[in-house]
Amino acid sequence: MSLRAGWIGGLAAVILAASWSCGNSQGNPEPAPVGSKAEGTRAPGEYLVTLAPQANATVIRNLYSGFDIRALKPLGPNLYLMQIANDPGPAVIEQRAKTSRDIKAIQPNYTYRNREKR
């Protein structure tokens, strides 16, 4: 192996190590999945609802009115935070969403906390 090839290989190894080190520093943490450093908890009675482009919030109100909707907040195009007083749980909410072509997705609203002490 020539001196030049060894030098180029060594430089590449240093650059790779430096880029990995900087990207994984505590100053730039990657999102941690539930069960590692983060703890996710379902916010009772809160669901994120994604509507089809042609639908509006009336679809949500009609479909979930029996659960006493407390608030329906727009979060972005076709995305709403639905807060209900009588929460039957995610399985019932998701099953009801499957009956409407106007609801593309629905999921519980999770809150996350970092379990590490700083």
N, CA and C of each residue as an Amber inpcrd file, in Angstrom:
protein
   354
   0.8450000  -1.1650000   0.0000000   0.0000000   0.0000000   0.0000000
   0.8970000   1.2360000   0.0000000   0.5530000   2.1740000  -0.8150000
   1.3690000   3.3800000  -0.8930000   1.0550000   4.3130000   0.2720000
   1.9770000   5.1890000   0.5030000   1.8150000   6.1610000   1.5770000
   0.5920000   7.0400000   1.3260000   0.3800000   7.4060000   0.0740000
  -0.7510000   8.2670000  -0.2760000  -2.0800000   7.5640000  -0.0020000
  -2.2330000   6.2830000  -0.3660000  -3.4730000   5.5380000  -0.1220000
  -3.7310000   5.4040000   1.3690000  -2.6950000   5.1830000   2.1530000
  -2.8480000   5.0840000   3.6030000  -3.2910000   6.3900000   4.2210000
  -2.7290000   7.4850000   3.7190000  -3.0830000   8.8010000   4.2160000
  -4.5380000   9.1350000   3.9010000  -5.0040000   8.8330000   2.6820000
  -6.3920000   9.1010000   2.2760000  -7.3570000   8.2450000   3.1020000
  -7.0220000   6.9860000   3.3060000  -7.8650000   6.1120000   4.1160000
  -7.9700000   6.5960000   5.5540000  -6.8580000   7.0550000   6.1150000
  -6.8540000   7.5780000   7.4860000  -7.6830000   8.8380000   7.6110000
  -7.5840000   9.7150000   6.6180000  -8.3610000  10.9520000   6.6220000
  -9.8560000  10.6440000   6.5410000 -10.2060000   9.6910000   5.6900000
 -11.6120000   9.3030000   5.5720000 -12.1390000   8.7610000   6.8910000
 -11.3480000   7.9860000   7.6010000 -11.7730000   7.4280000   8.8890000
 -11.9810000   8.5370000   9.9160000 -11.1030000   9.5430000   9.9260000
 -11.2320000  10.6570000  10.8650000 -12.4910000  11.4630000  10.5620000
 -12.7520000  11.7410000   9.3030000 -13.9390000  12.5080000   8.9090000
 -15.2070000  11.7500000   9.2870000 -15.2430000  10.4520000   9.0440000
 -16.4050000   9.6350000   9.3850000 -16.6460000   9.6410000  10.8920000
 -15.5830000   9.4670000  11.6730000 -15.7180000   9.4570000  13.1310000
 -16.1990000  10.8160000  13.6440000 -15.6670000  11.8930000  13.0860000
 -16.0500000  13.2360000  13.5300000 -17.5110000  13.5240000  13.1840000
 -17.9590000  13.1300000  11.9960000 -19.3380000  13.4070000  11.6210000
 -20.3050000  12.5930000  12.4620000 -19.9730000  11.3630000  12.7950000
 -20.8400000  10.5450000  13.6420000 -20.9010000  11.1380000  15.0470000
 -19.7710000  11.5690000  15.5480000 -19.6990000  12.1270000  16.8970000
 -20.5280000  13.3990000  17.0090000 -20.4480000  14.2790000  16.0400000
 -21.1840000  15.5440000  16.0820000 -22.6860000  15.3110000  15.9470000
 -23.0830000  14.3890000  15.1160000 -24.5030000  14.1260000  14.9010000
 -25.1720000  13.4640000  16.0690000 -24.4230000  12.8210000  16.9500000
 -25.0170000  12.1160000  18.0830000 -24.6430000  12.7370000  19.4250000
 -24.3170000  14.0050000  19.4230000 -23.9580000  14.6620000  20.6780000
 -25.2100000  15.0020000  21.4720000 -25.0490000  15.3140000  22.7480000
 -26.1810000  15.6800000  23.5900000 -26.8200000  16.9890000  23.1380000
 -26.0840000  17.8160000  22.4270000 -26.6410000  19.0660000  21.9320000
 -27.6170000  18.8780000  20.7970000 -27.6280000  17.7100000  20.1750000
 -28.5000000  17.4350000  19.0440000 -29.0660000  16.0250000  19.1920000
 -29.8710000  15.7620000  20.2460000 -30.3460000  14.4030000  20.4690000
 -31.3560000  13.9630000  19.4210000 -31.3190000  12.6920000  19.0750000
 -32.3060000  12.1290000  18.1670000 -33.5570000  11.8090000  18.9660000
 -34.7460000  11.8340000  18.3180000 -35.9510000  11.4670000  19.0450000
 -35.8270000  10.0370000  19.5580000 -36.1950000   9.8370000  20.7920000
 -36.0900000   8.5020000  21.3890000 -37.4400000   7.8160000  21.3460000
 -37.4700000   6.5590000  20.9220000 -38.7410000   5.8440000  20.9020000
 -39.2190000   5.5480000  22.3260000 -40.5160000   5.3010000  22.4460000
 -41.0790000   4.9600000  23.7440000 -40.3790000   3.7160000  24.2590000
 -40.0580000   3.7050000  25.5300000 -39.3880000   2.5610000  26.1170000
 -37.8880000   2.7570000  26.2300000 -37.3520000   3.8150000  25.6580000
 -35.9260000   4.0710000  25.8310000 -35.7800000   5.2500000  26.7830000
 -35.3840000   6.4120000  26.2770000 -35.2070000   7.5770000  27.1380000
 -36.4830000   8.4110000  27.2550000 -37.4720000   8.1600000  26.3980000
 -38.7130000   8.9300000  26.4200000 -39.8500000   8.0450000  26.9130000
 -40.8130000   8.6850000  27.5140000 -41.9770000   7.9560000  28.0100000
 -43.2120000   8.5890000  27.3910000 -43.9930000   7.8080000  26.6500000
 -45.1850000   8.3150000  26.0020000 -46.4280000   7.9390000  26.7730000
 -47.3500000   8.8710000  26.9080000 -48.5910000   8.6370000  27.6040000
 -49.7290000   9.1810000  26.7630000 -50.7800000   8.3950000  26.6350000
 -51.9550000   8.8310000  25.8770000 -52.7020000   9.8780000  26.6840000
 -53.0110000  10.9970000  26.0360000 -53.8100000  12.0360000  26.6820000
 -55.2670000  11.5810000  26.6190000 -55.8900000  11.2660000  27.7390000
 -57.2640000  10.7590000  27.7180000 -58.2140000  11.7250000  27.0210000
 -59.0280000  11.1800000  26.1360000 -60.0320000  11.9910000  25.4530000
 -59.5060000  12.8580000  24.3330000 -58.2460000  12.6700000  23.9150000
 -57.6810000  13.4910000  22.8420000 -57.2300000  12.6110000  21.6870000
 -57.6370000  13.0140000  20.4730000 -57.3010000  12.2690000  19.2690000
 -56.9090000  13.2250000  18.1520000 -55.9490000  12.8090000  17.3480000
 -55.5550000  13.5540000  16.1530000 -56.2850000  12.9330000  14.9770000
 -57.0280000  13.7590000  14.2440000 -57.8610000  13.2860000  13.1420000
 -57.3740000  13.9180000  11.8440000 -57.0720000  13.0670000  10.8640000
 -56.6730000  13.5460000   9.5380000 -57.8200000  13.2770000   8.5800000
 -58.3020000  14.3380000   7.9420000 -59.4220000  14.2260000   7.0170000
 -58.9460000  14.1260000   5.5720000 -59.7850000  13.5780000   4.7350000
 -59.5450000  13.5750000   3.2930000 -59.6240000  15.0240000   2.8110000
 -58.9560000  15.3480000   1.7080000 -58.9110000  16.7510000   1.2430000
 -60.2820000  17.4040000   1.0430000 -61.2840000  16.6580000   0.6090000
 -62.5970000  17.2480000   0.3240000 -63.4680000  17.3780000   1.5790000
 -63.0560000  16.8130000   2.6980000 -63.8760000  16.7980000   3.9180000
 -63.6430000  18.0430000   4.7700000 -64.5780000  18.2710000   5.6990000
 -64.4170000  19.3660000   6.6550000 -64.7650000  18.8730000   8.0560000
 -64.6370000  19.7420000   9.0370000 -64.7930000  19.3760000  10.4450000
 -66.1900000  18.8380000  10.7710000 -67.1710000  19.1390000   9.9560000
 -68.5250000  18.6390000  10.1900000 -68.5520000  17.1120000  10.2140000
 -67.7010000  16.4940000   9.4240000 -67.6140000  15.0330000   9.3980000
 -67.2600000  14.5030000  10.7860000 -66.2890000  15.1240000  11.4230000
 -65.8630000  14.7070000  12.7610000 -66.9910000  14.9220000  13.7570000
 -67.6160000  16.0900000  13.7090000 -68.7070000  16.3950000  14.6460000
 -69.8570000  15.3990000  14.5060000 -70.2230000  15.0630000  13.2720000
 -71.3230000  14.1210000  13.0460000 -70.9750000  12.7180000  13.5290000
 -69.7640000  12.2750000  13.2710000 -69.3570000  10.9060000  13.5840000
 -69.1380000  10.6760000  15.0800000 -68.6500000  11.6900000  15.7820000
 -68.2790000  11.5190000  17.1890000 -69.1320000  12.3320000  18.1670000
 -70.2500000  12.8600000  17.7330000 -71.0890000  13.6900000  18.6170000
 -71.5700000  12.9250000  19.8460000 -71.7330000  11.6350000  19.7510000
 -72.1860000  10.8290000  20.8880000 -71.1740000  10.7300000  22.0150000
 -69.9510000  11.1870000  21.7820000 -68.9050000  11.1230000  22.8130000
 -68.6660000  12.4810000  23.4730000 -69.5830000  13.4200000  23.2530000
 -69.5320000  14.7500000  23.8550000 -68.2320000  15.4800000  23.5060000
 -68.1710000  15.9840000  22.2780000 -66.9880000  16.7120000  21.8070000
 -66.8650000  18.0190000  22.5870000 -65.7430000  18.1770000  23.2820000
 -65.4670000  19.3910000  24.0610000 -64.7880000  20.4600000  23.2180000
 -63.9140000  20.0160000  22.3050000 -63.1980000  20.9680000  21.4470000
 -62.7690000  20.2530000  20.1720000 -62.6950000  21.0090000  19.1090000
 -62.1990000  20.5250000  17.8240000 -61.3170000  21.6270000  17.2600000
 -60.0100000  21.4420000  17.3800000 -59.0560000  22.4890000  17.0290000
 -58.3140000  22.1480000  15.7480000 -58.3500000  23.0470000  14.7510000
 -57.5550000  22.8120000  13.5330000 -56.0630000  22.9770000  13.8360000
 -55.2640000  22.0170000  13.3860000 -53.8170000  22.0680000  13.5980000
 -53.0550000  22.3240000  12.3070000 -53.7260000  22.1400000  11.1920000
 -53.1040000  22.3150000   9.8860000 -54.0870000  21.8570000   8.8230000
 -53.6490000  21.8340000   7.5760000 -54.5490000  21.3920000   6.5110000
 -55.0510000  19.9620000   6.7720000 -56.3530000  19.8350000   6.9530000
 -57.0200000  18.5380000   7.1300000 -56.6320000  17.8150000   8.4130000
 -56.0250000  18.4970000   9.3810000 -55.6130000  17.8660000  10.6360000
 -56.2560000  18.5930000  11.8160000 -56.9110000  17.8120000  12.7010000
 -57.6260000  18.3800000  13.8420000 -57.2650000  17.6430000  15.1230000
 -57.3090000  18.3790000  16.2290000 -57.2270000  17.7870000  17.5590000
 -58.6540000  17.7420000  18.0810000 -59.1570000  16.5290000  18.3230000
 -60.4970000  16.3530000  18.8580000 -60.3760000  16.0000000  20.3370000
 -61.0960000  16.7400000  21.1710000 -61.1260000  16.4710000  22.6100000
 -62.5540000  16.0860000  22.9780000 -62.7110000  14.8800000  23.5620000
 -64.0370000  14.3890000  23.9120000 -64.1240000  14.1260000  25.4130000
 -65.3290000  14.2930000  25.9650000 -65.5350000  14.0840000  27.4000000
 -65.7250000  12.6030000  27.7270000 -66.4290000  11.8790000  26.8850000
 -66.7260000  10.4620000  27.1310000 -65.8690000   9.5950000  26.2200000
 -64.6630000   9.3220000  26.6640000 -63.6960000   8.5830000  25.8470000
 -63.8860000   7.0700000  25.9930000 -64.3150000   6.3920000  24.9110000
 -64.4960000   4.9440000  24.9780000 -63.1940000   4.1710000  24.7730000
 -62.1230000   4.8960000  24.4220000 -60.8350000   4.2660000  24.1570000
 -60.5130000   4.2330000  22.6740000 -59.2360000   4.0850000  22.3500000
 -58.7910000   4.1390000  20.9580000 -59.4380000   3.1000000  20.0360000
 -59.6780000   1.9090000  20.5220000 -60.2400000   0.8620000  19.6480000
 -61.6060000   1.2630000  19.1070000 -62.4720000   1.8100000  19.9560000
 -63.8140000   2.2180000  19.5280000 -63.7270000   3.4160000  18.5930000
 -62.8760000   4.3790000  18.9300000 -62.7190000   5.5770000  18.1080000
 -62.1990000   5.1970000  16.7160000 -61.2050000   4.3200000  16.6640000
 -60.6320000   3.8980000  15.3820000 -61.6390000   3.0940000  14.5650000
 -62.4220000   2.2450000  15.2140000 -63.4220000   1.4500000  14.4990000
 -64.4680000   2.3510000  13.8550000 -64.8820000   3.3700000  14.5740000
 -65.8720000   4.2960000  14.0260000 -65.2780000   5.0700000  12.8390000
 -64.0050000   5.4140000  12.8960000 -63.3640000   6.1380000  11.7950000
 -63.3760000   5.3200000  10.5090000 -63.2910000   4.0070000  10.6300000
 -63.2920000   3.1290000   9.4500000 -64.6070000   3.1460000   8.6950000
 -65.6570000   3.6660000   9.3100000 -66.9570000   3.7200000   8.6470000
 -67.0990000   4.9430000   7.7430000 -66.1210000   5.8340000   7.7500000
 -66.1890000   7.0650000   6.9570000 -65.0200000   7.1500000   5.9820000
 -65.3450000   7.3820000   4.7230000 -64.2950000   7.5850000   3.7160000
 -63.6310000   8.9480000   3.8750000 -64.2620000   9.8380000   4.6310000
 -63.7200000  11.1900000   4.8020000 -62.6310000  11.2780000   5.8670000
 -62.4690000  10.2350000   6.6700000 -61.4150000  10.2210000   7.6780000
 -60.2880000   9.3300000   7.1780000 -59.1300000   9.9460000   6.9260000
 -57.9740000   9.1950000   6.4340000 -57.2470000   8.4710000   7.5520000
 -57.1590000   9.1100000   8.7300000 -56.4290000   8.5160000   9.8520000
 -56.9080000   9.1360000  11.1530000 -56.7840000   8.3500000  12.2170000
 -57.0780000   8.8590000  13.5570000 -56.1690000   8.1200000  14.5300000
 -55.6760000   8.8430000  15.5060000 -54.7980000   8.2210000  16.5010000
 -54.9000000   8.9780000  17.8100000 -54.6120000   8.3080000  18.9200000
 -54.5960000   9.0130000  20.1990000 -53.5210000  10.1020000  20.1860000
 -53.7330000  11.1200000  20.9820000 -52.7430000  12.1750000  21.1380000
 -51.8190000  11.7690000  22.2750000 -50.5690000  11.5440000  21.9640000
 -49.5870000  11.1340000  22.9670000 -48.7670000  12.3280000  23.4270000
 -48.4580000  12.3540000  24.7010000 -47.5460000  13.3490000  25.2440000
 -46.2620000  12.6160000  25.6030000 -45.1560000  13.2650000  25.4360000
 -43.8550000  12.6420000  25.6920000 -43.0770000  13.4450000  26.7040000
 -42.3930000  12.7220000  27.5780000 -41.5280000  13.3510000  28.5690000
 -40.1890000  12.6430000  28.5280000 -39.1430000  13.3940000  28.6920000
 -37.8200000  12.8410000  28.7570000 -37.5610000  12.3970000  30.1840000
 -37.1600000  11.1370000  30.3650000 -36.9330000  10.6040000  31.7020000
 -35.5360000  10.9150000  32.2300000 -34.6610000  11.4690000  31.3960000
 -33.3170000  11.8130000  31.8340000 -33.3550000  13.0810000  32.6590000
 -32.5770000  13.0990000  33.7440000 -32.4280000  14.3290000  34.5220000
 -31.2930000  15.1210000  33.9170000 -31.5030000  16.4070000  33.7770000
 -30.4640000  17.2560000  33.1760000 -29.7900000  18.0790000  34.2220000
